[in-house]
């Protein structure tokens, strides 16, 4: 821009000033934004200088025009720098986290993290609440009476130092840009943008001060991503961001066409976590938890190799060391560790409704999303982030895919404290089960690994 001084004289150049509308237009036209331009957008939106309507237009431009690897890395870094980072550099040992993109009955964080911590890995877990048909780690933990997830960064660091594992809910201090952007994406139909998902997840994980990350990217009817191709693209994006930030990242694409384990619902899932940590859990949940824990151990100490890490994870589960670690962490965060042995100390539903099979045969499909939505109708989940939940309610499956059932045999049980939407939930669950004469082909639990 050229301007003249008052009264004439020599022309001089004014510094270029970015305008939000120009950056929206640039991205709308499919051009690549610079790091500085992305930083400008994130910084000014976070502090309120850019209004929601302009940022909404930018998010929709990203949805249609996508972001390059350079842009998504710059966006992640700008979001990361919008708030406080947790400095764990003075804690001995590698810091490795695990993150799931969300699924029905997915309680692996509460199993894999204690296994890894029992192996000596420092596990900083900043977790979220459930939204829609997928559950949240914070909600499950808060079904334990007295358990505190609202911690300061200082409390988080102290617990990690003492126990090598701490679960904390998201705070306003850490990546505030993500909180604002996610809320806007939710109401502007731009949640599904893979670059925006990747930047959201990775900015929060990098803020924890981690050295490595294991990603569980769910695929199937109960997952946010229904197709393996989309899940692979998201996983590759997040692994790339990690690599560019000098972090070690493994991403597993895992099956979410049926619920993981048998329990869906917060206190019900804590019960299943306890059973699994005492070597009495479902085969699929146990297998995936050991694999995720092994990857965490391997990222912390690559030398012995992945197979050795699997053996170590299995041994720590079998010995009860991981169970003891979770008890220790529950006590440290204000909860009653006795809940893992005395389930009556957890919230319990007042009513139960059995769903019976209309015919004999094999269970060939269980629509995980329908099961998750039924749990939401019962009160186990929420449609908006501030809606209260009922920690006692949910669904317990009695049959999984591939298992035989007799006519009139139990498929699952709905646990409820209010029958206002019980019939609607029961109909969803009945429709979720498909029964056929022939057994289905077995589906792999881990579909793909990207690292």
Phi, psi and omega in degrees: 000133182249135179224158178250142175290157179302138177083014178085194181105195186288139176289151176221160184262128172274146178296142179295132177249126180292146174237134182303318182299325179292323180288324175299314180297318181299315179288323177302325181275005175083013179276158181272130177276151177278166177302318182295323180292319178293319177299319178301314182296312184293314183298315184284330176290319182298322182269005173090007181279341175250126183285161181303321186294327177285319178293325176299319178295321178295316180298321178291326175296320176295318181304318183272327185260349178070178175231145175285171176300320178297317182293316183292328175292317179296321178296317178300314181294320179295319178293318178302319183280359181284346182215201185274141173260145176273120180267111180248017187296336181272358177274133180291139174098162179285144179254117184228130179249169175228137180225137175248144176282357171106133179203178183270121182077015182276100179240026185295332179301325184280356177247310182294320182296313176297326177297311181296318180295323177294337177276357178101000179283139173276121187242097177273109185250098171262109191244166182247177175267160179284150176218129184075217188274357179257138183279165179240143182300320181299317179298319179297313181295323182285355171284347174279119182306127176088348185293130183254123172249350177274089183243152170282164177299325180293319176295320178301311180298318182296318179293322177296319180296322184278324190236352180068005177209134175210139176253125180226143173283163179293145181238166179290341182286328189258121179048060178298334178300322182294320180299316179292316182292321181295318179299322179288319177300323184297328183255006180236017175058037177239016180298325188284357180295118184298317178298323179290323176296312182299315180294322179297310182295310188289327179296320180290321181291320179293331180292342181285348183081027183278155175262331182215161184213134172252123182255131174251100183263109185281144180226130174134191188298327181267004183258163174295322178259121185271335186246142183296327180299315179295318180297321179296317179299316179296315180299317180297321178299314183290323176296320178296315178301314179301315180299318180292337178262012179061038176244146178271126184227130170245135177240127177250129171269120186234153187288130174227039175278343171224160180301151179272124186075201182250337187263134174228113186138149197294299179294325178299323180287327175298320177299317181290327174300313180300315179298319181292319179290348174253024176061030179234021184267175178299149184297317184293317179295318179296314182299312183291321180297318178295319180295316179295317178297320180298320178295321178296315179297320181293321177293324179289326182214084186292339188310305184292341178098164186291321182296321177296324178293322177297316179297320179294317180298317179297319181293320180292328175289312183295325184283345184090000181297321180290323177299315178297322179297317179294320175303316180299316181290320178301314180297319182295333182256022170090001181269173179262109182294345180294344180299335182287344177246338182237090187294341178292345177281346176273161174301132180237139181288155181268342182227156179222139180230118180276141174249121186255153181283133180285344182207167175273155179151199179255143172285114182260343180200141170230111181290105186296325181295320179296320177296316178297319179293325176297319178298322177297316179299326178286343178114005183280343181228187184219153175265335174234151191295338183262006181282133178290154179238163176257111186290345187274337192268167177156200185231136171245117177286142175255341179224146175243171180301133180097346181271149181272146179221142177273157174301129183084358177285155182286130173266320178192172178231133176264128178254126188219158173241351180217128184264017183301321182239022184296316181296321178296318178294318180298320179294320177300316182292318178301317180289338183288333183269131175245125182245128180227165181287328183258145178291144180280163173290145180287136180254138179291145178281314175262114186273330186193151176234131180234127181210000000 
